[in-house]
Amino acid sequence: MIIHITKISVVGSHSLELTFDNGVQKRVNLRSELYGPIFEPLRDPSFFAKAFVDPDSRTVTWPNGADFAPDFLYRMESEEVPANSITA
């Protein structure tokens, strides 16, 4: 099954709440994943906060083209978020 992200909310300097197209909601902290040239700008919380759902790839993306595969985000250790707690 291919999974996609339908909604995101920035909830910390390097954390996101994500809603997947199967209804699962998770909170992930990406701080430890922000290495390498494409991800370096995301270490700045103000740039990280510019995250959005790309309508073509249907995953979280940033203005510099950085993104994470939705299945990677889905498999990350996280707490599942109760339904209706994500607002953005």
C-alpha positions as CSV (number, residue, x, y, z in Angstrom):
1,M,0.0,0.0,0.0
2,I,1.3,3.4,-0.9
3,I,0.8,6.0,1.9
4,H,0.6,9.8,1.5
5,I,0.3,12.8,3.8
6,T,-2.8,14.8,3.7
7,K,-2.2,17.4,6.4
8,I,0.7,18.8,8.5
9,S,1.1,21.1,11.4
10,V,4.4,22.4,12.7
11,V,4.4,21.8,16.5
12,G,7.9,22.6,17.6
13,S,11.3,23.7,16.3
14,H,11.7,20.4,14.4
15,S,8.5,18.5,15.0
16,L,5.4,17.9,12.9
17,E,2.0,16.5,13.4
18,L,1.1,14.5,10.3
19,T,-2.2,13.1,9.0
20,F,-1.8,10.2,6.6
21,D,-4.4,9.2,4.0
22,N,-5.3,6.1,5.9
23,G,-6.4,8.4,8.9
24,V,-3.4,7.7,11.1
25,Q,-2.1,10.8,12.9
26,K,1.4,11.0,14.3
27,R,3.8,13.5,15.8
28,V,7.4,13.1,14.7
29,N,10.6,15.0,15.6
30,L,12.9,15.3,12.6
31,R,15.9,16.9,14.4
32,S,18.1,13.9,14.1
33,E,17.3,13.5,10.4
34,L,18.4,17.0,9.4
35,Y,21.9,16.3,8.0
36,G,23.4,16.8,4.6
37,P,23.2,19.8,2.3
38,I,19.5,19.7,1.4
39,F,18.4,19.3,5.0
40,E,20.9,21.8,6.6
41,P,18.6,24.8,6.1
42,L,15.8,23.0,8.0
43,R,17.9,23.2,11.2
44,D,16.8,26.8,11.4
45,P,13.4,26.6,13.1
46,S,12.0,29.6,11.1
47,F,12.8,27.7,7.8
48,F,11.6,24.4,9.2
49,A,8.2,26.1,9.9
50,K,7.8,26.7,6.2
51,A,6.8,23.0,5.7
52,F,3.9,22.3,3.4
53,V,2.2,19.3,1.8
54,D,3.3,19.1,-1.9
55,P,0.2,18.4,-4.0
56,D,2.1,16.2,-6.5
57,S,4.2,14.1,-4.2
58,R,1.7,14.3,-1.3
59,T,4.4,14.5,1.4
60,V,5.9,17.2,3.6
61,T,8.2,19.5,1.6
62,W,10.1,22.7,2.1
63,P,10.8,25.6,-0.2
64,N,14.3,24.4,-1.0
65,G,13.0,21.1,-2.3
66,A,13.8,19.1,0.8
67,D,11.3,16.4,1.6
68,F,10.9,13.1,3.4
69,A,9.2,10.0,1.9
70,P,5.8,9.5,3.5
71,D,6.5,5.8,4.2
72,F,9.7,6.9,6.1
73,L,7.6,9.3,8.2
74,Y,4.9,6.7,8.8
75,R,7.5,4.2,10.1
76,M,9.3,6.7,12.4
77,E,9.0,6.2,16.1
78,S,6.4,8.5,17.4
79,E,3.3,8.9,19.4
80,E,0.0,8.5,17.6
81,V,-2.0,11.6,18.0
82,P,-5.7,11.4,19.0
83,A,-8.2,12.0,16.3
84,N,-9.2,15.7,15.7
85,S,-6.1,17.1,17.4
86,I,-4.4,18.3,14.2
87,T,-5.7,21.6,13.0
88,A,-3.5,22.7,10.1
